[in-house]
Amino acid sequence: MAEAEEKETRSHEESTDESEEDESEEEPKLKYERLSNGVTEILQKDAASCMTVHEKFLALGTHYGKVYLLDVQGNITQKFDVSPVKINQISLDESGEHMGVCSEDGKVQVFGLYSAEEFHETFDCPIKIVAVHPHFVRSHFKQFVTGGKKLLLYERGWMNRWKPSVLHEGEGNIRNVKWRGHLIAWANNMGVKILDMISKQRITNVPRDDISLRPDMYPCSLCWKDNLTLIIGWGNSVKVCSVKERHASEMRDLPNRYVEIVFQFETEFHISGLAPLCDQLVVLSYVKEISEKTEVECCARPRLDIVQPLPESCEEVSSDALTVRGFQENECRDYHLEYSEGESLFYIISPRDVVVAKERDQDDHIDWLLEKKKYEEALMAAEISQKTIKKHKILDIGLAYINHLMEKGEYDLAARKCQKILGKNTDLWEFEVYKFKEIGHLKAISRYLPRRDPVLKPLIYEMVLHEFLESDYEGFATLIKEWPGDLYNNTIIVQAVVDHLKKDPQNRTLLRTLAELYTYDQRYGRALEIYLTLRHKDVFQLIHKHNLFSSIRDKIVLLMDFDAEKAVDMLLDNEDKISIDRVVEELENRPELQHVYLHKLFKRDHHKGQRYHEKQISLYAEYDRPNLLPFLRDSTHCPLEKALEICQQRNFVEETVYLLSRMGNSRSALKMIMEELHDVDKAIEFAKEQDDGELWEDLILYSIDKPPFITGLLNNIGTHVDPILLIHRIKEGMEIPNLRDSLVKILQDYNLQILLREGCKKILVADSLSLLKKMHRTQMKGVLVDEENICESCLSPILPSDASKSFNVVVFHCRHMFHKECLPVANTVRS
């Protein structure tokens, strides 16, 4: 039967030793593997009935009465023939040095694994449970309990004799017992009890919820989470009980401890085992389902769930269905769940199989991500945990991610990821480039190829450039612009471009790219010719960068035609390389460009191009009249006669007026303003600038018969000429527009002048008075006279040596001091 069952499950075992997990996207919390090696040999001939776990080894009991000690890999280290029938329970103390075993034929053995200490007893009924004291290794804790119809406590006393005492009886068979610290918990047909070994008092009774279930078919599962927390699972009910100290005021005749149920909830299936996992619970469930073929209820795969207890319910964290051998024939009582506290290992025991569940580590997490094709998340997880992962390498995950993206057709993303994943590994880079070429997507990786540190073989870059040259001129031009010229063989690429230009000689993209290639190859002359032909903006940058001024001496007109502003700036910035005379000579046949150059030169420095100022007069007059007058005003080297001649020929009135005034002919200039421009305001402004009385007289004489001019004069003349002179000359009866307003303005201006004078006078008087007072105060101050002062006349000390004698001293404000008798006599001073 075992061989047949092995064949049924072999295909599953070859693919994985782990349990089948749900197909959902939620990652499982545990991973599974069968306990093999010696366990496989044992279960081929026998069946597991129970197992207990120590941190150093495992103890497995079988239906044929054998007990095997196993290492954590399942290898057999020791074998004990205890009974010819089923082993019901194995118990170990915390040290792992003493073991208790009970069997279906009523035998109980407690013995030392490394000593000759041993106890044997045979009862007249099957003994279902045995539990040795957790500290059995110590001499004063030589105790163990057994359970059949009674719960018996054995204690070693005087003369090494074992004394039994009944702890409980009368409520049916004892089904399970767990001993932790000073507390013993056991289950019988009625419920779960807890005994305090210190006070020898029973402190609680937790009744069974579902009494319809047979306790032998659906046994109670007990598990101590810690010394004071007991987890009970029975049927489909779970209770988490906490043992607490009773307050002294509540004692009376009650035990000093009591039990509080902190969590209680029901599960979907019947419970076969329980174990703690941090603040969560691991629950092994026995499942039945309706067969689709026979429509009969049958045994399904058991489930291992992780749940988060809540006060009245629970929250499922994960749920896995376990494919154990022979699950179709197992009952709820055939499954057991044991765990190793230190390592979070959980052992699922069934008659034909032992499965180990453990928390998944980062390697397992990455495995799951890769299985779900979540390569980016797997790569991120590997980078974060690169110091702790043992199974995976970041590079391998990255390469798998690139392949996955290429299979999906996401070539650009795959190429972009190459930068991060391949790093500086040139061999891998070249391998991936050839892969992209094979699938016809070499362009995708072009933007991400390394350009320095590392640098690939020139052949790689040339291959990419040829790919673009055949199908995408713009992309080819972009790469040539972005890539340093030393990545590839420039001569080969130049020749390829020249060959393509033979087919399309006017292709501007190829010509521009060829110019850049010539630049990389330091053939600047050829590059400059192409740039000028194309009128490309980079021509000036090329000239500056490579100092090509000697090559453009005969190309100044071309440069000016392309961009006069930039060309002039460049020429003026490099006068030492191309002289002003050479530029003017080159532009002789293009006077409009010549003007642009000379104008900019004049704006920079009024004296550098002084020899061309006469020429500039004509150029300004022809091409830029608005700047002619500023030029005439700023230039000190301009021949005025020549300028006046040109301005008069072209009837440039404003410029002529300026030149006449500058040459001293102010009357002619004023006359031209009045007769040509008819602008009284300008005439008045001109007269104000010249500040010449004769000009004002001429202006008044010219305006006296022109009422609008008279109005303008009346409005503006007040502060320069006495308005009475103008008013007396106005003929009687002449109608003058806005005369009243003009006269009012004159009076207002006069009043304003009077007010200003009076204000100034008041300020002067106040200041004078203030200064006089200040001077008076200063002069009234005392002057220090001491022994150091001398008479300016006799040069002896000003103070007498005998202070009791009277004396007279004269002190001037200038601090000169005299004895009164030393002052010169008045008539002596006059003589």
FENVENTA-V196753 format. One record per pair of residues at least 6 apart in sequence whose C-alpha atoms are under 6 Angstrom apart, sorted by the first residue. I is the first residue (numbers start at 1). J is the second residue. D is the distance in whole Angstrom. If there is no record, write none. Layout:
i=<I:I>
j=<J:J>
d=<D:D>
//
This chain:
i=<17:18:18:19:19:19:21:30:30:30:31:31:31:32:32:33:33:34:34:34:35:35:35:36:37:37:38:38:38:39:43:47:47:47:47:48:48:48:49:49:49:50:51:51:51:52:57:57:57:58:58:59:59:60:60:61:61:62:63:64:64:64:65:65:65:65:65:65:66:66:66:67:67:68:68:69:69:69:70:70:86:86:87:88:88:88:89:89:89:90:90:91:91:91:92:92:93:93:94:97:97:98:98:98:99:99:100:100:101:101:102:102:104:105:106:106:106:106:106:107:107:108:108:109:109:110:110:111:111:127:127:128:128:129:129:130:130:131:131:132:133:133:136:142:142:143:143:144:144:145:145:146:147:148:148:149:149:150:150:151:151:151:152:152:152:153:153:154:154:154:155:155:156:172:173:174:174:175:175:176:176:177:177:178:178:180:182:183:183:183:184:184:185:185:186:186:190:191:191:191:192:192:193:193:194:194:194:195:195:195:203:217:218:218:220:220:221:221:221:222:222:223:223:224:225:228:228:229:229:230:230:231:231:232:232:235:235:236:236:236:236:236:237:238:238:238:239:239:240:240:240:241:241:241:242:242:243:243:244:244:245:246:246:263:264:265:265:269:269:270:270:271:271:272:272:272:272:272:273:273:273:273:274:274:275:275:276:280:280:281:281:282:282:283:283:284:284:285:285:286:286:287:287:288:288:288:289:289:290:290:299:301:301:301:301:302:302:303:303:303:304:304:305:305:306:306:307:307:307:308:308:325:325:334:335:335:336:336:337:337:338:338:339:339:339:345:345:346:346:347:347:348:348:363:366:369:375:382:398:402:405:412:415:424:436:458:458:461:462:468:469:477:485:515:518:519:531:535:559:560:568:587:595:610:613:614:620:629:644:647:657:660:661:680:703:703:707:714:715:789:789:790:790:790:791:791:791:792:808:809:809:809:810:810:810:811>
j=<33:32:33:32:322:323:320:358:359:360:357:358:360:356:357:355:356:354:355:356:74:354:355:74:74:75:74:75:76:74:352:62:63:351:352:61:62:351:61:62:63:61:59:60:61:59:70:71:72:69:70:68:69:67:68:67:87:87:86:84:85:86:82:83:84:85:86:87:80:81:82:79:80:78:79:76:77:78:76:77:103:104:103:102:103:128:101:102:129:100:101:99:100:131:98:99:134:136:134:112:113:111:112:113:110:111:109:110:108:109:108:127:126:126:122:123:125:126:127:121:122:120:121:119:120:118:119:117:118:147:148:147:148:146:147:145:146:144:145:144:143:144:142:155:156:154:155:153:154:152:153:152:174:173:174:172:173:168:169:166:167:168:165:166:167:164:165:162:163:164:162:163:162:189:188:187:188:187:188:186:187:185:186:184:185:227:197:195:196:197:194:195:193:194:192:193:208:206:207:208:205:206:204:205:202:203:204:201:202:203:258:333:332:333:233:234:232:233:273:231:232:230:231:230:276:242:243:241:242:240:241:239:240:238:239:270:271:266:267:269:270:271:266:264:265:266:263:264:261:262:263:260:261:262:259:260:258:259:257:258:257:256:257:311:312:312:313:285:287:285:286:284:285:284:285:332:335:336:283:284:336:337:282:283:281:282:282:307:308:306:307:305:306:304:305:303:304:302:303:302:332:300:302:298:299:300:297:298:296:297:328:321:322:323:327:321:322:320:321:322:319:320:318:319:317:318:315:316:317:314:315:352:353:350:349:350:348:349:347:348:346:347:345:346:347:357:358:356:357:355:356:354:355:389:378:378:401:394:421:414:414:444:445:454:442:487:488:488:488:476:476:513:520:527:527:527:539:562:567:567:597:594:619:637:638:638:628:655:656:656:669:669:669:709:709:710:736:742:742:797:798:796:797:798:798:817:818:818:820:818:819:820:817:818:820:817>
d=<5:4:5:6:5:6:5:5:5:5:6:6:6:6:5:6:5:6:4:6:6:6:6:6:5:6:5:5:5:6:6:5:6:5:6:6:4:4:6:5:6:5:6:4:6:5:6:5:6:6:5:6:5:6:5:5:5:6:4:6:5:5:6:4:5:5:5:5:6:5:6:6:5:6:5:6:5:5:5:5:6:5:4:6:5:5:6:5:5:6:5:6:5:5:6:5:4:6:5:6:5:6:4:6:6:6:6:4:6:5:4:6:5:5:5:5:5:4:5:6:4:6:5:5:5:6:5:5:4:6:5:6:6:6:5:6:4:6:5:4:5:5:5:6:6:5:5:6:5:5:4:5:5:5:5:6:4:6:5:6:5:5:6:5:6:5:5:6:5:4:5:5:4:5:6:6:4:5:5:5:5:6:4:6:5:6:5:6:5:6:6:5:6:4:6:6:6:6:4:5:6:5:6:5:6:6:6:6:4:6:6:6:6:6:6:5:6:5:5:6:5:6:5:5:6:6:5:6:5:6:5:6:5:6:5:5:6:5:5:6:5:6:4:6:5:6:6:4:6:6:5:6:4:6:6:5:6:4:6:5:4:5:5:5:6:6:5:6:6:5:5:6:5:5:5:6:6:6:6:5:6:5:6:5:6:5:6:6:5:6:5:6:5:6:5:6:5:6:5:5:5:5:6:6:5:5:5:6:5:4:5:6:6:6:6:6:6:6:4:6:6:5:6:4:5:5:5:4:5:5:5:6:6:6:6:5:6:5:6:5:6:5:6:4:6:6:5:6:5:6:5:6:5:6:5:6:5:6:6:5:5:5:5:5:5:6:4:6:6:5:6:5:6:4:5:6:6:6:6:6:6:5:6:6:6:6:5:6:6:6:5:5:6:6:5:6:5:6:5:6:6:5:4:5:5:5:5:6:6:6:5:5:6:5:6:5>
//
